[in-house]
Amino acid sequence: MASFKKINTKVFARTGPELTPDSIYWKKYSAPVLVKEFGAIDYIDFSPVEPHYFAVTCSVRVQVYNPITKLVTKNLSRFKESAYGGSFRSDGKLLCAGGEESVIRLFDVNTKSLLRIFSGHKASVHRTFFTADNLHIASFSDDKTVAIWDIPNEKQIKSFSEHSDYIRAGAVSPISTDILLSGGYDKHIHMYDARTDKKILSVSHEAPVESLLFLPSGGIFLSAGGTDIKVWDALAGGRLLAKITQHHKTVTCLKIASNGRRILSGSLDRHVKIYDSGTYKTVHSLDYPNAVLSIGISSNDETIVAGMVDGLISVRRREEDVKTEKPQRKKVSYRHSGKNIHTPQVDIVVQEEMKEIMSRHDTCLRKFQYSKALDSVMITYVVSKAPHVTVALMQELIRRQGLKQALSGRDGKSLGSILKFLNKYIGSVRFGRVLLHVADVLMDVYEDKLDELAAEPRKMFSLLAAKLEEEENLILALSELQGKLHMILSAAESTLPAPVKDTQTLEASSAAQKNIILSVA
């Protein structure tokens, strides 16, 4: 006797996210540890050298954290007003930071000593970075100027004043000691060459620039502002290579990860997006409890830190793969050695037969009890946790032409539960086609008996009618929108220049036109 074929519930199961190497890689981080600071987190920077401590600039101090213990190891608090943009030098020994006091401070990380104070700006300094040679500091200020400072002499050696509004974003080239980028609230991005003291490139981001980032090659840079991230080719004169629009609120920060193969962006929409630096496509997304102002990631991707607008710092550490331990040697007693040498071996192992348990609705279907089968999938647990099972059974009843039989002769309570299920899921993309057919059959069965029904089912029928009308209006609105889009696309295609034809085709077409003119004449 052939086994009974169960109903196919996989048809309506919700498809999960596609499992990719990137999703596996970025999901290996442990649950976030939250640390509370005073005030919004302005900037986070990781030390390039092990053990990769990270500096958090917040309020009137810069605090250096241990990524393993999540505790503060150094507290740089030589600020009278707010501190901004604390960043490490490439050897991890020095740290520079700006602030509301219009000066740049240089600290020794190990001793917490204040080594230099660079004065000259006339407004707050929001970003400071060491140049590639580690001998100079670039600063970006609200006084609309970019300055380069000589560390040994404690003097300003270059200054650029190309912006007409606050400068809140900047970057230094990873391969050249003389190339700088600045982004301002005037929506412009300027590139400077310190050797010529001139602006060598200028592009418009079309929104106030919040963050800038050089890729490791030094020839491509990214700008973040508004909801967009734009990719520019500096070697091609500032040509726009790509536009990334994955956030729905202002993008606040950019970072490079995985040795330049991945790009991270944080936003006020509480998400950190991760992109492939080759294709600029989103490969993963991290969620946070509040708007993200700054992000940092260690050079080996071991720790990722996000700073939020409410002063929370989220620290995630990569979970190490479980190391395969050596199998422990089994303890053997030699007291009775040789006793069981001739133990007979078992030649045939009989597998235990697992009895397949059939669900209740399949059992009812096997006995052609269609009404009971429908009742078994209308219980609260199945309807709320696994609605695809209920819809799969309805589809099987439609195939067997037993749906009308299953719906007929129902009392007020069971009919109300079916109508409630229809009202909840009839607008679903997965279930809509099947449930529309069920609603149609239900109306045919109870059309002449509506007056005899209880108040609850009649109310449910009215809600179903309103729901169907709402879906119909939505479909009409979407059809109108589709028609408008077709018209816009057709108009755009008609304005495109015609493709250039080869010489023989042009000569043939001109000869044909002459023949037509002569025949008409």
C-alpha positions as CSV (number, residue, x, y, z in Angstrom):
1,M,0.0,0.0,0.0
2,A,1.4,3.4,-1.0
3,S,2.1,5.9,1.7
4,F,-0.2,8.9,2.1
5,K,1.3,12.1,0.6
6,K,1.2,14.9,3.1
7,I,0.1,18.5,2.1
8,N,2.9,20.7,0.8
9,T,3.4,23.5,3.4
10,K,6.8,24.6,2.0
11,V,5.0,26.4,-0.9
12,F,3.9,29.2,1.4
13,A,6.8,29.2,3.9
14,R,8.4,32.6,4.2
15,T,11.9,32.6,2.6
16,G,14.7,33.5,5.0
17,P,17.6,35.8,4.1
18,E,20.1,34.3,1.7
19,L,23.0,32.7,3.5
20,T,26.3,34.2,2.0
21,P,29.9,34.0,3.2
22,D,29.6,37.7,4.3
23,S,26.5,37.0,6.4
24,I,28.3,34.1,8.1
25,Y,31.4,36.2,8.6
26,W,29.6,39.2,10.1
27,K,27.3,37.1,12.3
28,K,30.2,35.7,14.3
29,Y,30.2,38.7,16.6
30,S,29.1,38.2,20.1
31,A,26.1,40.0,21.7
32,P,26.9,43.7,22.1
33,V,28.2,45.0,25.4
34,L,26.8,48.5,26.1
35,V,28.9,51.1,27.9
36,K,27.3,54.5,28.9
37,E,29.1,57.8,28.4
38,F,28.2,61.4,29.1
39,G,26.8,63.0,26.0
40,A,26.8,62.0,22.3
41,I,29.8,60.0,21.0
42,D,31.6,62.3,18.6
43,Y,34.3,60.0,17.2
44,I,35.8,56.5,17.7
45,D,39.2,55.5,16.5
46,F,41.2,52.2,16.9
47,S,44.9,52.0,17.5
48,P,46.6,50.4,14.5
49,V,48.9,48.3,16.8
50,E,47.9,45.4,19.1
51,P,46.1,45.0,21.4
52,H,44.1,47.5,19.3
53,Y,42.7,49.8,22.1
54,F,40.1,52.3,20.9
55,A,39.7,56.0,21.7
56,V,36.2,57.4,22.3
57,T,35.8,61.2,22.0
58,C,32.9,62.3,24.1
59,S,32.0,65.4,26.1
60,V,35.2,67.0,27.6
61,R,37.5,64.0,27.3
62,V,39.0,61.3,25.2
63,Q,38.9,57.8,26.8
64,V,41.0,54.9,25.7
65,Y,39.2,51.5,26.2
66,N,40.5,48.0,26.3
67,P,38.5,46.0,23.8
68,I,38.7,42.8,25.7
69,T,37.7,44.0,29.2
70,K,35.6,47.0,27.9
71,L,37.2,49.1,30.7
72,V,38.8,52.5,30.4
73,T,42.6,52.2,30.5
74,K,43.5,55.9,29.8
75,N,41.6,59.1,30.4
76,L,42.7,62.2,28.5
77,S,40.8,65.0,30.2
78,R,42.9,68.1,29.5
79,F,39.9,69.8,27.9
80,K,37.9,72.7,29.3
81,E,35.2,72.4,26.6
82,S,33.9,69.7,24.3
83,A,36.6,67.5,22.6
84,Y,36.3,66.4,19.0
85,G,37.8,63.8,16.7
86,G,40.5,62.1,18.7
87,S,42.6,59.9,16.4
88,F,45.7,57.7,16.8
89,R,49.0,57.9,15.0
90,S,50.0,54.9,12.9
91,D,52.3,53.6,15.7
92,G,49.6,54.0,18.4
93,K,51.9,56.1,20.6
94,L,50.4,59.5,20.0
95,L,46.8,60.8,19.8
96,C,45.6,64.2,18.5
97,A,42.2,65.8,19.2
98,G,40.4,69.0,18.4
99,G,37.7,70.8,20.4
100,E,35.5,73.8,21.1
101,E,38.5,75.7,22.3
102,S,39.8,76.2,18.7
103,V,43.1,74.3,19.4
104,I,44.6,70.9,18.6
105,R,46.0,68.9,21.5
106,L,48.7,66.2,21.1
107,F,48.9,63.5,23.8
108,D,51.3,60.7,24.7
109,V,48.9,57.7,25.0
110,N,51.1,55.8,27.5
111,T,51.9,58.6,29.9
112,K,48.7,60.7,29.2
113,S,51.0,63.7,29.0
114,L,50.0,66.7,26.9
115,L,52.9,67.2,24.5
116,R,51.8,70.0,22.2
117,I,49.0,72.6,21.8
118,F,48.5,74.0,18.2
119,S,46.8,77.4,18.2
120,G,45.7,79.3,15.2
121,H,42.1,78.4,14.4
122,K,39.3,80.9,15.2
123,A,36.5,78.4,15.7
124,S,36.0,74.8,17.0
125,V,38.1,72.0,15.3
126,H,36.0,68.9,14.6
127,R,38.4,66.6,12.9
128,T,42.2,66.1,13.2
129,F,44.4,63.4,11.5
130,F,48.1,62.5,11.3
131,T,49.5,62.6,7.8
132,A,51.1,59.6,6.2
133,D,54.6,60.6,7.3
134,N,53.5,60.9,11.0
135,L,55.3,64.3,11.2
136,H,52.3,66.6,10.6
137,I,48.7,67.0,11.7
138,A,45.8,68.1,9.4
139,S,42.9,69.9,11.1
140,F,39.5,70.8,9.8
141,S,37.7,73.7,11.5
142,D,34.4,75.6,11.7
143,D,36.3,78.8,10.7
144,K,36.1,77.4,7.1
145,T,39.8,76.6,6.9
146,V,42.0,73.5,6.7
147,A,45.4,73.7,8.3
148,I,48.6,71.5,8.4
149,W,50.7,71.7,11.5
150,D,54.4,70.7,12.0
151,I,54.6,68.6,15.1
152,P,58.3,69.2,16.2
153,N,58.0,73.0,15.7
154,E,54.4,73.3,17.0
155,K,53.7,75.7,14.1
156,Q,51.1,76.0,11.2
157,I,52.9,75.5,7.9
158,K,49.9,75.4,5.4
159,S,46.3,76.8,5.4
160,F,43.5,76.5,2.9
161,S,40.3,78.5,2.9
162,E,38.2,77.3,0.0
163,H,35.0,76.6,1.9
164,S,32.1,79.0,2.6
165,D,30.6,77.1,5.5
166,Y,31.6,74.9,8.5
167,I,34.1,72.0,7.7
168,R,33.0,68.9,9.6
169,A,34.7,66.2,7.5
170,G,38.2,65.5,6.4
171,A,40.6,62.8,5.3
172,V,44.3,62.4,4.6
173,S,45.7,60.3,1.8
174,P,47.0,56.9,2.9
175,I,49.8,56.9,0.3
176,S,50.8,60.6,0.0
177,T,51.9,63.0,2.8
178,D,50.7,66.0,0.8
179,I,47.2,65.2,-0.3
180,L,44.2,66.2,1.8
181,L,40.4,66.1,1.5
182,S,37.9,68.4,3.2
183,G,34.1,68.4,3.1
184,G,31.9,71.2,4.3
185,Y,28.4,72.1,5.0
186,D,28.5,74.2,1.8
187,K,28.1,70.7,0.1
188,H,31.5,70.9,-1.6
189,I,34.5,68.6,-1.3
190,H,38.0,70.0,-2.0
191,M,41.3,68.2,-2.5
192,Y,44.5,70.0,-1.8
193,D,48.2,69.4,-2.6
194,A,50.4,70.8,0.1
195,R,53.4,71.0,-2.3
196,T,51.6,73.6,-4.5
197,D,49.5,75.2,-1.8
198,K,46.5,74.9,-4.2
199,K,43.2,73.2,-4.5
200,I,43.6,70.5,-7.2
201,L,40.1,69.1,-7.3
202,S,36.6,70.1,-6.3
203,V,33.3,68.2,-6.5
204,S,29.8,68.7,-5.2
205,H,28.1,66.2,-2.9
206,E,24.8,68.0,-3.2
207,A,24.3,67.7,0.6
208,P,26.2,68.8,3.7
209,V,29.2,66.5,4.0
210,E,29.4,64.6,7.2
211,S,32.3,62.1,6.6
212,L,35.1,61.4,4.0
213,L,37.1,58.3,3.5
214,F,40.0,57.3,1.2
215,L,40.3,53.8,0.0
216,P,43.7,52.2,0.6
217,S,44.7,52.8,-3.1
218,G,44.5,56.5,-2.5
219,G,42.9,57.1,-5.9
220,I,39.3,56.7,-4.9
221,F,37.5,58.4,-2.1
222,L,34.0,58.3,-0.6
223,S,31.8,61.1,0.7
224,A,28.8,60.8,3.0
225,G,26.1,63.4,3.4
226,G,22.3,63.4,3.5
227,T,21.1,59.8,2.8
228,D,23.7,59.2,0.1
229,I,27.3,57.9,-0.1
230,K,29.1,58.8,-3.3
231,V,32.2,57.2,-4.7
232,W,34.7,59.5,-6.6
233,D,37.7,58.8,-8.8
234,A,40.4,61.4,-7.9
235,L,42.7,60.2,-10.7
236,A,39.9,60.9,-13.3
237,G,39.4,64.4,-12.2
238,G,36.6,63.7,-9.6
239,R,34.5,61.5,-11.8
240,L,31.5,60.0,-10.0
241,L,31.8,56.2,-10.0
242,A,28.9,55.1,-7.8
243,K,26.1,56.4,-5.6
244,I,25.0,54.3,-2.6
245,T,21.5,54.9,-1.2
246,Q,20.9,52.3,1.4
247,H,20.1,54.5,4.3
248,H,16.9,56.5,4.8
249,K,18.3,59.0,7.3
250,T,21.5,61.1,7.4
251,V,24.8,59.1,7.0
252,T,27.1,60.2,9.7
253,C,30.3,58.1,9.5
254,L,32.4,55.9,7.2
255,K,35.1,53.4,7.9
256,I,37.2,50.8,6.0
257,A,37.4,47.2,7.1
258,S,38.7,43.8,6.1
259,N,42.0,45.3,4.8
260,G,40.2,47.5,2.4
261,R,37.7,44.9,1.0
262,R,34.7,46.2,2.9
263,I,33.3,49.6,3.7
264,L,31.1,50.5,6.8
265,S,28.6,53.3,7.0
266,G,26.7,54.4,10.1
267,S,23.5,56.5,10.0
268,L,20.8,58.2,12.1
269,D,18.5,55.4,11.0
270,R,20.1,53.1,13.6
271,H,21.8,50.9,11.1
272,V,25.4,50.1,10.1
273,K,25.7,48.9,6.5
274,I,28.6,46.9,5.2
275,Y,29.5,47.1,1.5
276,D,31.8,45.4,-0.9
277,S,34.5,47.9,-1.9
278,G,34.7,46.4,-5.4
279,T,31.0,46.4,-6.3
280,Y,29.6,48.8,-3.7
281,K,26.8,46.4,-3.0
282,T,25.4,45.8,0.5
283,V,26.6,42.5,1.9
284,H,25.3,42.8,5.5
285,S,23.6,45.1,8.0
286,L,24.0,45.6,11.8
287,D,21.2,47.1,13.9
288,Y,21.6,49.3,16.9
289,P,19.2,50.7,19.6
290,N,19.7,54.4,18.7
291,A,21.0,56.7,16.0
292,V,24.7,56.0,15.2
293,L,27.1,58.9,15.2
294,S,30.4,57.2,14.9
295,I,31.8,53.7,14.2
296,G,35.2,52.1,14.6
297,I,36.6,48.7,13.7
298,S,40.0,47.2,14.5
299,S,42.4,46.3,11.6
300,N,41.8,42.6,12.0
301,D,37.9,43.0,12.2
302,E,38.1,41.5,15.7
303,T,36.2,44.3,17.4
304,I,33.5,46.7,16.1
305,V,32.4,49.6,18.1
306,A,29.5,52.0,17.5
307,G,28.8,55.3,19.3
308,M,25.3,56.6,19.6
309,V,23.6,59.9,20.1
310,D,22.5,59.1,23.6
311,G,26.0,58.3,24.8
312,L,25.8,54.5,24.5
313,I,28.8,52.6,23.1
314,S,28.1,49.2,21.6
315,V,31.2,46.9,21.6
316,R,31.0,43.6,19.7
317,R,33.8,41.1,19.7
318,R,34.3,38.3,17.2
319,E,33.7,34.9,18.7
320,E,36.7,32.6,18.2
321,D,35.9,29.3,16.5
322,V,35.8,26.4,19.0
323,K,39.2,24.8,18.8
324,T,39.2,21.1,18.3
325,E,40.5,19.6,21.4
326,K,42.6,16.5,21.4
327,P,40.5,13.4,22.2
328,Q,41.3,12.3,25.7
329,R,42.8,8.9,26.1
330,K,40.3,6.5,27.5
331,K,41.4,5.1,30.8
332,V,42.0,1.4,30.6
333,S,42.1,-1.0,33.5
334,Y,44.8,-3.6,33.1
335,R,43.5,-5.7,36.1
336,H,41.3,-7.8,33.9
337,S,43.4,-7.6,30.7
338,G,42.9,-10.5,28.3
339,K,39.6,-11.4,29.8
340,N,37.4,-10.4,26.8
341,I,39.8,-11.0,23.9
342,H,37.5,-13.4,22.1
343,T,34.3,-11.3,22.4
344,P,32.1,-12.2,19.4
345,Q,31.6,-9.2,16.9
346,V,28.2,-8.2,15.7
347,D,28.1,-8.7,11.9
348,I,24.7,-7.1,11.2
349,V,23.3,-4.0,12.9
350,V,19.5,-3.8,12.5
351,Q,18.5,-0.1,12.3
352,E,15.6,0.9,14.6
353,E,12.6,1.8,12.5
354,M,11.3,5.3,13.3
355,K,7.6,5.5,13.1
356,E,6.5,8.6,11.2
357,I,3.9,10.6,13.1
358,M,1.2,12.0,10.9
359,S,-0.3,15.4,11.8
360,R,-4.0,15.6,12.6
361,H,-5.1,17.5,9.5
362,D,-3.3,14.9,7.3
363,T,-5.1,12.1,9.2
364,C,-8.4,13.8,8.5
365,L,-7.6,14.3,4.9
366,R,-6.7,10.6,4.5
367,K,-10.2,9.8,5.8
368,F,-11.8,12.5,3.6
369,Q,-13.0,14.4,6.7
370,Y,-12.6,17.8,5.1
371,S,-14.5,19.8,7.8
372,K,-12.4,18.3,10.6
373,A,-9.2,18.9,8.7
374,L,-10.0,22.6,8.4
375,D,-10.9,22.8,12.1
376,S,-7.6,21.3,13.1
377,V,-5.6,24.1,11.3
378,M,-7.9,26.9,12.6
379,I,-6.7,26.5,16.2
380,T,-5.0,29.6,17.6
381,Y,-1.5,28.2,17.8
382,V,-1.4,27.2,14.1
383,V,-3.1,30.4,12.9
384,S,-0.7,32.7,14.7
385,K,2.6,30.7,14.5
386,A,2.2,28.8,11.2
387,P,-0.4,30.4,8.9
388,H,1.2,28.8,5.9
389,V,0.0,25.4,7.1
390,T,-3.6,26.7,7.2
391,V,-3.3,28.1,3.7
392,A,-1.7,24.9,2.4
393,L,-4.6,22.9,3.6
394,M,-7.1,25.3,2.0
395,Q,-5.2,24.9,-1.3
396,E,-5.3,21.1,-0.9
397,L,-9.1,21.3,-0.3
398,I,-9.4,23.4,-3.5
399,R,-7.5,20.8,-5.4
400,R,-9.7,18.0,-4.1
401,Q,-12.9,20.1,-4.7
402,G,-13.8,19.7,-1.1
403,L,-13.6,23.3,0.1
404,K,-17.3,24.0,-0.3
405,Q,-18.0,20.9,1.8
406,A,-15.5,22.0,4.5
407,L,-17.0,25.5,4.8
408,S,-20.7,24.5,4.8
409,G,-22.9,24.0,7.9
410,R,-20.7,26.0,10.3
411,D,-21.8,27.6,13.5
412,G,-21.1,31.3,14.4
413,K,-17.8,30.6,16.3
414,S,-16.0,28.4,13.7
415,L,-17.2,30.6,10.9
416,G,-16.0,33.7,12.8
417,S,-12.5,32.2,13.2
418,I,-12.3,31.5,9.4
419,L,-13.4,35.1,8.6
420,K,-10.9,36.5,11.1
421,F,-8.1,34.5,9.4
422,L,-9.2,35.8,6.0
423,N,-9.3,39.5,7.2
424,K,-5.8,39.1,8.6
425,Y,-4.0,37.5,5.7
426,I,-5.9,38.2,2.5
427,G,-3.6,41.1,1.7
428,S,-0.5,39.0,2.1
429,V,1.5,38.4,-1.1
430,R,2.1,34.8,-0.2
431,F,-1.5,33.9,0.6
432,G,-3.6,36.3,-1.4
433,R,-4.5,34.2,-4.4
434,V,-5.6,31.2,-2.4
435,L,-7.5,33.2,0.2
436,L,-9.4,35.2,-2.5
437,H,-10.7,31.9,-3.9
438,V,-11.7,30.8,-0.3
439,A,-13.5,34.1,0.2
440,D,-15.4,33.6,-3.1
441,V,-16.5,30.1,-2.1
442,L,-17.5,31.3,1.4
443,M,-19.7,34.0,-0.1
444,D,-21.4,31.5,-2.4
445,V,-22.1,29.2,0.6
446,Y,-23.5,31.9,3.0
447,E,-24.9,34.4,0.5
448,D,-28.5,33.4,1.2
449,K,-28.0,32.8,4.9
450,L,-26.5,36.1,6.0
451,D,-29.6,37.2,7.8
452,E,-29.7,33.9,9.8
453,L,-26.1,34.3,11.1
454,A,-25.1,35.7,14.5
455,A,-23.9,39.3,14.9
456,E,-20.2,38.4,15.1
457,P,-20.0,36.6,11.7
458,R,-22.0,39.4,10.0
459,K,-19.6,42.0,11.4
460,M,-16.7,39.9,10.1
461,F,-18.3,39.7,6.6
462,S,-18.5,43.5,6.6
463,L,-14.9,43.8,7.6
464,L,-14.0,41.4,4.8
465,A,-15.9,43.5,2.3
466,A,-14.0,46.7,3.5
467,K,-10.7,44.8,3.3
468,L,-11.3,43.7,-0.3
469,E,-12.4,47.2,-1.3
470,E,-9.1,48.6,0.3
471,E,-7.1,46.0,-1.7
472,E,-8.9,46.9,-4.9
473,N,-8.2,50.6,-4.4
474,L,-4.5,49.8,-3.7
475,I,-4.3,47.8,-6.9
476,L,-5.9,50.6,-8.9
477,A,-3.5,53.1,-7.4
478,L,-0.5,50.9,-8.2
479,S,-1.7,50.4,-11.8
480,E,-2.0,54.2,-12.3
481,L,1.5,54.6,-10.9
482,Q,2.8,51.9,-13.2
483,G,1.3,53.6,-16.2
484,K,2.9,56.9,-15.2
485,L,6.3,55.3,-14.8
486,H,5.9,53.7,-18.3
487,M,5.2,57.1,-19.8
488,I,8.2,58.7,-18.0
489,L,10.5,55.8,-19.2
490,S,9.1,56.0,-22.7
491,A,9.7,59.8,-22.8
492,A,13.3,59.3,-21.5
493,E,14.0,56.7,-24.2
494,S,12.7,58.9,-26.9
495,T,15.0,61.8,-25.9
496,L,18.1,59.5,-26.1
497,P,20.4,60.2,-29.1
498,A,19.9,57.8,-31.9
499,P,22.8,55.2,-32.4
500,V,25.4,56.2,-35.0
501,K,25.0,54.0,-38.1
502,D,27.9,52.9,-40.3
503,T,28.6,54.6,-43.6
504,Q,27.0,52.0,-45.9
505,T,23.7,52.1,-44.0
506,L,23.6,56.0,-44.1
507,E,24.3,55.9,-47.9
508,A,21.6,53.3,-48.4
509,S,19.0,55.3,-46.4
510,S,19.8,58.6,-48.2
511,A,19.4,56.8,-51.6
512,A,16.1,55.4,-50.5
513,Q,14.9,58.9,-49.4
514,K,15.9,60.3,-52.8
515,N,13.9,57.6,-54.6
516,I,10.8,58.3,-52.5
517,I,11.1,62.1,-53.2
518,L,11.4,61.4,-56.9
519,S,8.4,59.0,-57.0
520,V,6.3,61.6,-55.2
521,A,7.4,64.3,-57.6
